[in-house]
Amino acid sequence: MLDEIHIQHAHLERGVSRLSAIHIKKRLDISLITNYISLMKTRDAISLISKIKEKVNRFIVSEMAKHGIHDIATSHGDIIYALFSKPRMTMAEIAKKIGKDKSTVTALVDKLVRIGYVIKERDQADTRVVHVALTSKGEVLKPVFEDISQNMLNVFYSDITETEKEEFLRILMKIHNNF
């Protein structure tokens, strides 16, 4: 009888061990899946940032259209916005301010000249230097751009606390500084 109890106990322990092993394996599988999902979310951050940029650009273009502005792109807006803060800038200053190379800025400014938002002037002391300034047509955009910018920020940060905004900006600055 005692031997029978030992045999049943041994079978019970093996059964519990099997159940424990299955449970541990399931927990391990869930852990691996969770880690994989976390890794994918981390990798997807760049894709998500890109998608946010696309959505923001579409939002801005849509808002500009509501204000009757159809002839400029968001990349032109960067230049116009820079000129709001400093009414006369060199091409090099604009390139530095908006983070684009001079050849890109030249092409963008040339279009803005053609459609009447800015003028280009050669520096009298150094003819290699070109200054860019807003025209009256460009100046009129300031309140419109401010309105669009505020609307965009309201949408961008809706349902986000001040603390979350600060943390988000802190993390974005760290990522930006990595490059």
N, C-alpha and C positions, 0 to 999 in steps of 0.2 A: 504494500500500500504506500509506503514511504517512497519507494522508487517511482511509483506512478505519479505521485505529487511532484517529485523532482522533474520528471519527464514533462508533465503538463506545464510546470513553471518555466522550464527551458523553452518549450514551444511558445509560451506566452511572451517571454523575453524576446525571442526571435521575431515574433509578430510585432511587438512594440518597437523593436529595433527597425524592422522593415517600415513600419508606419512613420517612425521618427525620420528615417532616411528619406522616405518619400516627402515628408513635410519639409525637411531641410532642403531637399532638392528643389521643391516648389518655391521655397523662400529664396533660394539662390538664383533660380530662374527669374523670379520677379525682381530681385536685386540687380541682376545683369540687364534685364530689360529696362529697369528704371535708370540705371547708369547709361545705357545706350541712348535712351530718350533724352536724358540730360545732356549727353555729348552732342546729340543731333541738334538739340535746341541751342546749344552753345555755337555749333557750326552754322546753324541757321540764322544767327544774329546778323551776319553780314548781309545775307539775302533779305532779311527783314528790314534792315536799315535802307537798303536799296529800294525796297517796295515802298517804304515810308516816304523816301525822297520823291519817287514817282507820283505818289498820291498828293504830296504837298505841291509839287509842280502842277499837276492837273487842277488842284484846288485854286492855285494862284491864277492860272490861265483862265479858268472859269470865272473867277472874280473880276479879272481884268476885262473879260468880255461883257460882264454885267455893266461895267463902267464905259463901254464903248471902245476899249483898247484892244485892237486885233492885230496890230502890226509889229509887236515886239514879243520876244520870248523871255522866259525867266532869267536866262543868262544875260540879256540886255538889262533887265531890272537890277542886277547886281551892280552894274556900272552906274546907272541912274541913281540908285540908292547911295552909292559911294559919293557921288557928286552932290547929293543933298547935304552931306556932312561937311564937305569942303568943295565950294562951288567951282574951283579951278584946280585941276590936277594934271600932272604929266601922265603919259601913257604908262611909264614905269611905276608911278605911284598907284595908279589904278590897278595894274597887274598885281602889285604886292598886296594891296588892300583886299582884292577879291580872290586872290590865290590862283590866278591863271597866268600863263606865260604871255609875253608881250605880243607875240604873233596872233594869238587868240584874241587878245584885247583889241588889237588893231582891226581885225576883221569885224568884231562886234561894234566897235566905235564907228567904223566906216558905214555900217548899216544905219546906226543911229544918226549919223550925219545926213545920209540920203533921205531918211524919213523925217528929218527936221527936229529931233529931240536934243541934239548937241551940236556944237561947232568945234572945229580943230583950229588951233592957232600955233604957228611956229614961234619959238622963243626968239626974241630979237637979238639977245646976246649970244645964243648958241642955237643955230638953225637946225641942229640935229634933234633938239628937244621939241616935242609937240605937246602943247597944253590942250586940255579938253574942258569945255564948259557947257552947262545947260543953256538951252535957248529958252525963250518964254514958253514955248510948247512943252519943253521938258520940265520947267518949273511948275507948271500946272499939275503935273503928276504927283507932286509931293503929298497933298492931302489924300489923294486916291490911294497911293502906295501905303500911306500910314493906316488908312482904313482897312485895306486888304491885309496888311501885316497884322493888325490887331485881330481881325476876324480869323485869320489863320492860326494865330497863337491861342485864341479862345477854343478853337476846335482841337488843336494839337494837344493842349493841356487839360481838356475837359476830363473830369473825374480823376484828376491827379492832384495830390496834396502838395503843399509847399515843400514839405520835407522830401517827398518823392521827386519833385522837380530838382531840388538841390542835389540829391544823390544821383539822379539821372545825368545831370550836367557834369557832376564830378567824374562819373565813370566815362562819359563821352570825352571829356578833356584828357583823361588818362589814355584812352584808346587813340585819340588824335595825336597825342605826344609820342606814342609808340612809333609813329612814322616820321 
